[in-house]
Amino acid sequence: MKPILLGLALLLACTSDLRAQTPYYQGKTIRFVVGNTAGGFFDRWARLLARYMPKHIPGNPEIIVQNMPGAGSIVASNYVYAVAKADGLTLGMPNPGLYLDQLVGRPEVKFDLRKFVWIGSPVREPILFYMRSDAPFKSIADIRRAKQPPRCGSTGTASSDYILARLLEETLPPLKIHTVLGYQGGSEIDIGVERGEVQCRGMTASPFFGREPFLTWQKNKFVRALLYTAKQRHPKIPDTPTIWEVFEKEKVPEFSRRIAEVILASEDFGRPIMAAPGTTAEQAKILRAGFSAAIKDPELLAEAQKSKMEVDPVSGEELQQLAHKVLDHPADVIARVKRIMGQ
């Protein structure tokens, strides 16, 4: 009996050792939940990372992409936060301005940005504001003087198009922009621009230089860029002023500029990736390391360059700090942001 028990104990010990040596992600599937429609740069980045991250994660899991558009990615974010299991197998990629919906207290928000486990972002994303060339607006000054405001498309209140429009209205009165909500994704707004449903859009800048229809639009002078939100002008649109140049020219007050900095913090989120609250520290470490290695992978970088996708990564640790920073503001700043965002 004793030899049998000893053998059983050894067998159990060996089995435990084998389990301990088996990578957590081996044989598993990770799901990327993208808060936008297929075809846009959020979707393209998720699919590119889905191809390269597996080889940099022990166990080489499969990664699949699921598009879950709605309410400027609030739907997808609520899902990752409250529905998905905290097992490191569901990752979200929301709009970068998501924090503003929480900051102003929108009732549809069911998440706390600070409790997500942030994995990283492949790029920082300033906003670019473009206008159809046949519209009677050749500059921001023209919009300020207009009796009839331009119509701009938007996917939701966390999207760059909505955020920029409200910011311009607040900091450069009497400027007005009529925002048309309800588009499921950026590609649908682009179709709306071509059809003449809307005339303009505020969008993350890299797709404007990296995909259709924007490449053809620029070549045919179908649209013109009126504003860029980075600190420096973009070399591909050297005649387009930055928002900070416009603020300086129009003598925008310092407090309004501070509000702009809060709202434009979305640039540093870029195209962020997060996991559900409760994801273990070990899983977070593995996912962050996998992202960090993938975004430096020469094959990924070559593919990104070929696809005209800019790479300027932000680490998960940086995003975790940013998620706290963007929600930590004095009451007067939050009140002003709420007013801008219509709350």
N, C-alpha and C positions, 0 to 999 in steps of 0.2 A: 504493500500500500504506500509506504513512504517513497519508494522510487517513482511510483506513478504520480504522486502529489508533487514530487520534486520536478518531474518532467513537465507536468502541467504548469507549474510556476515558471519554469524556464520558457515554456512556449508563450505564456502570457507576457512575460517580460520582453521577449523578442518582438512580439506583436506590437507592444507599446512603443518599443524603440523604432520600429518601422513606421508607425503612425507619426511619431515625433519627427522623423526624418522626411516624411512626405510633405512637400510644400502645401500650404493652405489652399493656394489657387489652382493646384493641379487638378485637371478634369472639370474645372468650374467655368462658368460663363459670366462675364461682367457685362452689364447693360449700361450704355450711355443714353440717358434721357435728355434729348435736346429740346429746349423750349421754343424752338422755331421750326418752320417748315423745311422740307428737303430742298437742297439746291443752293441755299445761301452759304455764307462763310462760316456760320456756326456749325451747320451740318457738315460742310467740307472739312473743317478742322476736327470735328468729332470722328469722322470716318478716316481721316489721315492718321490720327492718334490711335484709332482702333486697329489699324494695320501694324503699327510699330511698337506700341506699348507692350503687347504680349511677350515679345522676345526679351524684354527687359524686366519682366516680373517672374520670379521663381515659380515654376509650375506651368508657365506659358499658357495662361487661360485664353479662351476665345473672348473677343469683345465684339458685341453687336450694338448697333445704333437704333434707337427708337425715337421718332419725332413726336413730340407732345406739345404742339403750339396752343396758345390761348392766353389772353389777358397779359400780353407782354412777358410771357414765360412764368407768370405767377402760378398757372395751373401745374406746370412741370415741377416747379419748386415746392409747391404744397405736397405734391406726390412724393418727391424724394424725402421730404421732411417727415411726413406723417403716415404714409402708406407703405413705402418701401422698407424692407427689413434692414436693420443696421448691421449688415453682415459683410460690408465691403464689396458687394456684388452689384450695387446700383450707384451710378454716378450721374450727377446732373450737370448740364451746361446751360445756365440761364443768361438772360440779358445782364449786362454789366451795371445797369442803373436800378437793379432790383432793390437795393438798400433804400432808395428813396420812397418806395411804396411802404416799407416798414417804418421809415422815419416819420412819415406824415400820417401813419395809422390807418391805412386803407383796410376796410373790414374784410375784404376777400383774402388778405394775407394771413396765413395760418402757420407761419414759420418765424423763427428768430434767427436772423442771419449769423449771429455770433455763435450759434450752436452747431451749425454745419461744420463738417471737417473738410477744410479746403485743401485741394490737391495741387493746384497750379493753374497757370494760364499761359498759352503759347505766345501771346502778343499783347502789348498795350495798345489801346485804340482811341486816338483822338477822334472827334466828330467833324464831319464835313457837311456843309449845307449847300445843296445845289438847287438850281432853278431852271426850268425850261427856258431856252434862249428866246422863244417867241413871246414869253410873258413880259409885261411892262415893268419888270424889276431887274435892273442891272447892278444894283448894289443894295446893301442894308439900308442906306440912306433913302433909297427909292421906296422901300417898304415902309419906312417911318413916315414918309410923306403921303402914302397912298390912302385914298378914301375907301377903296375896296381891298381888303387884305388878300394875300395869296392863299390858295388852298393846298395844304400839305398832308400827305398820307402818313398814317401811324398804325403800328400793330398793337399799341397799348401804352399805359401810363408809365411803364418801366423802360420803354424803348427810347433810344437816342433821339428819334424824331420828335416825340412828344416833349421830352425833357428840354431839348434845345429851344423849341418854340416857346415854351413857358418862360425860360430863362431870358430870352431876348425881349419878350413882352415886359417882363419885370424890370430889366435893367436899362432898356432903351425906349421908354414911352415917348410918344403915343403909338409905337409900333404894335401891330396886331397881326397874328397869323391864325387863319381858320384851320384847325386840325380836324381831319377826317379820320375817325377811329374805325376799327373793325377789320382791317386787313390782317390776314392770317400770318403773313410773313413779308420779308423785304421784297421777294420776287413778285408778290402780288401788288405791292406798291409800285414797283417798276412798270408793271403792265398798266396800272392806273395812270401813271405819268404818260405813257405812250398813248393811251386812249384819250387823254385830256381830262380825266376825272379829277386829277390833282395836278398841280404845277411844280411842286417842290417836295423835298425830303431832307431831313437831317439824318445822317447815317454814319456808322463807323467808317473810317476813311479807307482802310485797306481794300475792301471790295471795289471801291470806286476806281482803283488803279489796277485791280487784279482780275476782274471777270466781266463777262457780258451781262447786261447790254451796255455797261458803262464805257468799255473800250471803244465800241462803235459810236456811242453817243458823243464821246469826246472828239473822235476823229471827224464826225459829221457836224460837230458844234451844235448838237441837239440840246445840250444843257451847258450851263456854266456854273462853276463853283463860286459862291459869294462869300463864304466864311469858313475858317478852319480854327479849331479850338486849342491846338497845341501852342506852346510858348514861342515856337519859331515857325516861319512859313515853310510849307512843303516844297521841295525842289521841283516837283512835277507840276505845281500850280503856283509859280513864283509871284504872280500878280494878285493872288487871293490873300487878303489880309487875315491876320489872326484876330480872334475875338478880343484879345488883350490890346491890340493896336486900335481897334474900334473903341474900346473902353477909354483908352488914353485920349484919342481924338475927341470923343464926346464928353470927356471929363466926368465919367461915371464915378459916383462916390465910393469911398473905400469899403463901406459896409456892403454895398452891392457887389463889389468885387469879391469880397469874402464869401458871399452867398454863391457866387459863380464857382468859386473854388470847391465848395461843398458839393454842388451839383455836378461839376465836371470831374469829380473824383472817380466817376465811372470809367474814365480813361484807363486808370491803373488796374481795374478789374479785367479789362479787355474781354477775353472769351473764357471766363472762369470755369473751373471744374470743381465740384464739391461732392462729398458723400454725406450720408444721413448722420444725424446726431447719434452718438452711441457706437459709432464705428470704432473698433479698438485701436489703441495706440500702435500696435504692431501692424495692423492692416493699413493704417494711415501711413506709417513709415514705408511699407512696401509700395503702396500706390504712389506716394510722392517720389520715391526713388525711381520707380518705373517711368513716371512722367518725366522726371529730370533727365534720365538717360535717353529716353525716346526723343526729346526735343533737341538733343545734341547729336542724334544719330545722323551720320553723313548721308544715308539714303533718304531719310525723312527730309533733311535740309535741302537735298537736291530736288526732291519732288515738290517741296514747298516753293522753291525758287522757280521751277518750271511752271508752276501753277500761279505764279505771281502772288504768293501768300507771304506777307512779311512775318518775320520771326523776331520777337523781342520778349522773351519769357519772364514770367513772374512766378516765384516759388510759392508753394503752399503755405509756408511759414509767413511770407510777406502778406499773402491774401488773408490769413487768419488775423494778423494784426490790423490790416486795413478794414476788415469786417467790424472790428470794435471801434476803430477810429472814426469811421463815417457815421456811426450812430451816437457818438459822444460829442454833443454840441450844446451850448447855452440855450436857454429857453427862447431868447429873442431870435436866434438864428433858426431854430426849429420852427418857430411861428412864421417867420418870413418864408421859409421853404414850403410850409404847408399852404400858405397863401399862393405861392407860385404854382404849386401842384394842384390847386383847386380844392383844397381841403379846409 
